Amino acid sequence: MIGFVAVKSLGGYNYVRPDQVMAVAGIEGAKCNIYMAGGVTVPCSEPATDVIARFEAAMADAAQPETA
């Protein structure tokens, strides 16, 4: 199961499910917007490259088969 990924916002943290992300748009170098399924926009105070790397890592971890 894919868990939530924490992303920094101006007032704290937002928790986003990577499998619901449609796009990440970088603005002003150190900020980005995350566009989610359903039309929700999540503003972040982190560079888009950092956010994308965490989303990709979470998706890769979820794709690994669980061992018993």
FENURQUI-V360704 format. One record per residue. N is the residue number from 1. RES is the residue in three letters. PSI is psi in whole degrees, 0 to 359 (* if undefined). BURIAL is 1 if it has 9 or more other ideal C-beta (glycine too) atoms within 8 Angstrom, else 0. Layout:
BEGIN
<<N/RES/PSI/BURIAL> <N/RES/PSI/BURIAL>>
END
This chain:
BEGIN
<<1/MET/142/0> <2/ILE/124/0> <3/GLY/186/0> <4/PHE/151/0> <5/VAL/130/1> <6/ALA/134/0> <7/VAL/140/1> <8/LYS/138/0> <9/SER/178/1> <10/LEU/329/0> <11/GLY/13/0> <12/GLY/235/0> <13/TYR/148/0> <14/ASN/147/1> <15/TYR/122/0> <16/VAL/139/1> <17/ARG/118/1> <18/PRO/331/1> <19/ASP/352/0> <20/GLN/2/1> <21/VAL/130/1> <22/MET/324/0> <23/ALA/157/0> <24/VAL/125/1> <25/ALA/124/0> <26/GLY/138/1> <27/ILE/138/0> <28/GLU/26/0> <29/GLY/306/0> <30/ALA/12/0> <31/LYS/159/1> <32/CYS/167/1> <33/ASN/138/1> <34/ILE/126/1> <35/TYR/120/1> <36/MET/160/1> <37/ALA/142/0> <38/GLY/358/0> <39/GLY/8/0> <40/VAL/137/0> <41/THR/129/0> <42/VAL/112/1> <43/PRO/141/1> <44/CYS/151/1> <45/SER/46/0> <46/GLU/155/1> <47/PRO/145/1> <48/ALA/322/1> <49/THR/323/0> <50/ASP/317/0> <51/VAL/315/1> <52/ILE/319/1> <53/ALA/319/0> <54/ARG/321/1> <55/PHE/316/1> <56/GLU/320/1> <57/ALA/319/0> <58/ALA/320/1> <59/MET/321/1> <60/ALA/319/0> <61/ASP/321/0> <62/ALA/333/1> <63/ALA/343/0> <64/GLN/134/0> <65/PRO/143/0> <66/GLU/139/0> <67/THR/142/0> <68/ALA/*/0>>
END
